[in-house]
Structure formats: structure tokens, C-alpha cells
Amino acid sequence: MHSSKLRDTDFVLTRDNTRASFTELLGDFQITRRVGVICPEPLDALGAATLLMTCVTAFYDGYRAAAEPFFAYPDFYTLQSRAPVADYGMFDIWPMHKNVLVEAEALTDAITDRAIDTLILPEDWAGVGDLHPVQQAALQRTLRCAFLYARSGSVDGAGSEDTADITIRCQREPIESWANRAINSISDHEPTQWAQPVAEQCLEQSFRQLAVDDVLSRL
């Protein structure tokens, strides 16, 4: 919960080129929200680092609003398709068991079993088959919002209609240091670009918000 030092003022959110608030982007974000990031490769979630930390900060804002001492971690998960599993503990996905190794065929069940209501999935994600009616009903019941991200940190819609409509900008630190901790948790890794540098001390990522029905068609 070291990231509870961040505040909403540390992030600049825009939707359709207009400044947006946490509430406009995430809705009424209660401390019971459950966020999941689909990661075909262990380090892919870094492409959604700013959105993930926006959600983490919104979670701690809920506790801060109560003006009472707290010790809590959000019920957030990375759903990773390939070992070794990257450690996103510096992004307050903790304990480590919340970084889940799951086969693609079991992904939908992993989402519904954890009652994930905010899903972050890669722009090129394609499901492995038709959803079972029970899975579809569970997703329709629990999902509240979803976003596309890119491993590079920039959804550009190349070859598709998935152009970005959301950008999130913040200072490079401490996000970059936390990302390096996740990278170093994988012993055999390649250099990865996960954000766009927009100024000497700033970075930016872009996303696209999805309707729930669109998510169902992708899973």
C-alpha cells in the first residue's frame, strides 16, 4: 500500500481530448471494485500501468474519505498466460497470488470466479471460443466497465477500429521505478516499451473504453 501516497492530482486524464475526472472515467469507484488485467505475456500489464494506478488511487481515495486509519490492498489481479509470473506487487497487486497464471481456455472462468467488474484487456486479444451461457450471464451481471490497452502503452488502432479515446499522463516517477521492479522480477526478459515519453519528467499512455457487449464478443 506504499502507492497510497499518490493522489488524483498526480494524473491528467482526458477523454476525447477533454479533461476528465476519475469519476467520469471509472464511475462510482467503491473500495469493493475488482480490477483484472489480461496479460498474454508476463510484462504486458505495464502497458496499462497508468490506468492501473488510477484505479489503485481511486481505491485508496475511498479509504481516505472515511478519515480513519486503514491497512488494505485492493482486490486487483493480473491474469497472466505464460510463466514465469511477473510480480506487480509495486503496483499494489499483492499478495503475490493475485498475479495469476491461467491458461487462455480458463480465462473467462478466472474472471467470473473472482467477480472482476473492471476488465483491462490487450487491444489484439481474441477469445478461444464461444462463451457458455452461464459465463455470459456472469459477465453481464458483474462487468461494469472495460478498457483496451496496448503493450507499447499507446492504442493506435492500426488495422482496426480500436483507436484511443482516453489518455492518462503522470510523472515518470515513481511509476517507472515500480515498472522496473516488475521487469526485474522476470529473470529472462527482453527490453520493453510500455509508455510514451511526452516530456523529460512525464509519461503518457492511451486506452479505449469498451462496452460490456463488446467485451463479451472478444472473450
C-alpha positions in Angstrom: 0.0 0.0 0.0 3.0 2.2 -0.5 1.3 3.6 -3.6 -1.4 5.2 -1.3 0.8 8.3 -1.4 -0.4 9.0 -4.9 -3.4 11.4 -5.3 -5.8 12.1 -8.1 -3.9 15.3 -8.8 -0.9 13.2 -9.8 -2.8 12.1 -13.0 -4.0 14.1 -16.0 -6.9 12.2 -17.6 -8.5 13.1 -20.9 -11.4 11.6 -22.8 -12.0 12.6 -26.4 -9.4 15.4 -25.9 -11.3 16.8 -22.9 -10.0 16.8 -19.3 -11.8 14.2 -17.3 -12.1 13.2 -13.6 -11.7 9.8 -12.0 -15.5 9.5 -11.7 -16.1 10.3 -15.3 -13.6 7.7 -16.3 -14.3 4.9 -13.7 -17.8 5.7 -12.4 -18.6 5.5 -8.8 -15.4 3.7 -7.7 -16.1 1.9 -4.4 -13.5 0.1 -2.3 -15.2 -3.2 -3.3 -14.3 -2.8 -7.0 -12.3 -5.7 -8.5 -9.9 -5.0 -11.4 -8.3 -7.5 -13.7 -5.6 -7.1 -16.3 -5.3 -9.8 -19.0 -1.6 -10.4 -19.8 -0.7 -12.7 -22.7 2.9 -12.1 -21.8 4.1 -11.5 -18.2 5.1 -7.9 -18.6 2.2 -6.8 -20.8 0.3 -5.1 -17.9 3.0 -2.4 -17.9 1.2 -1.1 -21.0 -1.7 -0.3 -18.6 0.3 0.9 -15.7 -1.2 4.4 -15.6 -4.7 3.1 -15.8 -4.0 0.5 -13.1 -2.5 3.1 -10.8 -5.5 5.4 -11.5 -7.7 2.6 -10.2 -5.4 1.9 -7.2 -5.5 5.6 -6.3 -9.3 5.7 -6.6 -9.4 2.7 -4.3 -7.3 4.4 -1.6 -9.4 7.6 -2.1 -12.3 5.6 -0.8 -10.5 4.8 2.4 -9.2 8.3 2.8 -12.7 9.6 2.5 -13.6 7.8 5.7 -10.8 9.7 7.5 -9.8 6.7 9.6 -6.6 4.6 9.8 -6.5 1.7 7.3 -4.4 -1.2 6.2 -5.8 -2.5 3.0 -4.9 -3.7 -0.5 -7.3 -3.6 -3.5 -8.7 -6.8 -4.9 -6.9 -6.3 -8.2 -5.4 -9.1 -10.3 -3.1 -9.7 -13.3 -4.2 -12.8 -15.3 -1.0 -14.0 -17.0 -1.0 -16.6 -19.7 2.7 -17.6 -19.6 5.2 -18.4 -16.9 7.2 -17.1 -15.2 4.7 -14.9 -13.5 5.7 -11.3 -13.2 5.4 -9.7 -9.8 3.3 -6.5 -9.8 3.5 -6.0 -6.1 4.9 -2.5 -6.5 1.6 -1.6 -8.2 -0.2 -2.9 -5.0 -1.3 -6.1 -6.7 -0.5 -8.0 -3.5 -0.1 -10.6 -2.1 1.6 -12.4 -5.0 -1.2 -14.9 -5.5 -3.2 -12.1 -7.1 -0.8 -12.4 -10.0 -2.5 -15.4 -11.5 -1.1 -17.9 -14.1 -4.1 -19.0 -16.1 -4.5 -20.8 -19.5 -6.4 -19.0 -22.2 -9.1 -21.6 -22.1 -9.7 -21.0 -18.4 -9.5 -17.2 -18.6 -13.3 -16.4 -18.6 -13.8 -18.6 -15.5 -10.8 -16.9 -13.8 -12.6 -13.5 -14.5 -16.0 -14.6 -13.3 -14.8 -16.7 -10.3 -13.1 -13.5 -9.0 -16.1 -11.3 -9.8 -13.9 -8.9 -11.7 -16.0 -5.9 -12.6 -13.4 -3.7 -14.3 -11.5 -5.5 -17.1 -8.4 -4.3 -18.9 -7.5 -6.3 -21.9 -5.0 -6.0 -24.7 -6.1 -4.5 -28.0 -5.3 -7.6 -30.0 -6.9 -10.1 -27.7 -9.0 -12.8 -29.3 -11.0 -15.3 -27.4 -10.7 -19.1 -27.7 -14.3 -19.9 -28.5 -18.0 -19.2 -27.7 -18.9 -18.3 -24.2 -21.1 -20.8 -22.2 -24.4 -19.2 -21.4 -23.6 -19.4 -17.7 -20.3 -17.5 -18.3 -22.1 -14.9 -20.4 -24.7 -14.3 -17.7 -22.0 -14.0 -15.1 -20.1 -11.4 -17.1 -23.2 -9.4 -17.9 -24.0 -9.4 -14.2 -20.7 -8.4 -12.9 -18.8 -6.3 -15.5 -19.2 -2.6 -15.1 -16.5 -1.2 -17.4 -13.7 -2.3 -19.6 -10.7 -0.8 -21.4 -8.3 -1.8 -24.2 -4.6 -1.2 -23.7 -1.5 -1.8 -25.8 1.7 -3.4 -24.7 3.6 -0.4 -26.1 1.4 1.9 -24.0 -0.3 3.5 -27.0 -3.6 2.2 -28.5 -3.4 3.4 -32.1 -6.0 1.3 -33.9 -3.6 0.1 -36.5 -5.5 -2.3 -38.7 -8.7 -2.0 -36.6 -11.3 0.5 -35.4 -9.8 0.4 -31.8 -8.5 4.0 -31.7 -7.7 5.5 -28.4 -10.3 7.8 -26.7 -8.6 8.1 -23.3 -5.1 9.3 -22.3 -3.5 9.3 -18.9 -0.4 11.3 -18.2 1.7 11.4 -15.0 5.2 12.0 -13.7 7.7 9.3 -14.7 8.5 8.6 -11.0 7.6 6.6 -9.1 5.8 4.7 -11.9 8.9 4.0 -13.8 10.8 2.6 -10.8 7.9 0.4 -10.0 7.8 -0.9 -13.6 11.5 -1.7 -13.4 10.8 -3.8 -10.3 8.2 -5.8 -12.2 10.6 -6.2 -15.2 13.4 -7.4 -12.9 11.0 -10.0 -11.3 11.4 -11.9 -14.6 14.9 -13.4 -14.9 14.8 -13.8 -18.7 13.2 -10.7 -20.2 13.6 -8.5 -23.2 13.7 -4.7 -23.3 10.1 -3.4 -23.4 8.5 -0.1 -24.3 5.4 0.4 -22.2 4.7 4.1 -22.3 5.2 7.2 -24.4 7.6 9.9 -23.1 5.9 13.2 -23.5 8.3 15.4 -21.5 11.5 15.0 -19.6 9.7 14.0 -16.4 6.4 12.8 -17.8 4.9 9.7 -19.4 1.6 9.0 -21.1 -0.4 6.0 -22.1 -3.6 5.8 -24.1 -6.6 3.4 -23.9 -10.0 2.8 -25.4 -13.1 2.2 -23.3 -15.3 -0.7 -24.3 -19.0 -1.5 -23.8 -19.8 -4.7 -22.0 -21.3 -6.3 -25.1 -18.0 -5.6 -26.9 -16.1 -7.4 -24.2 -18.3 -10.5 -24.5 -17.6 -10.7 -28.2 -13.8 -10.5 -27.6 -13.7 -13.2 -24.8 
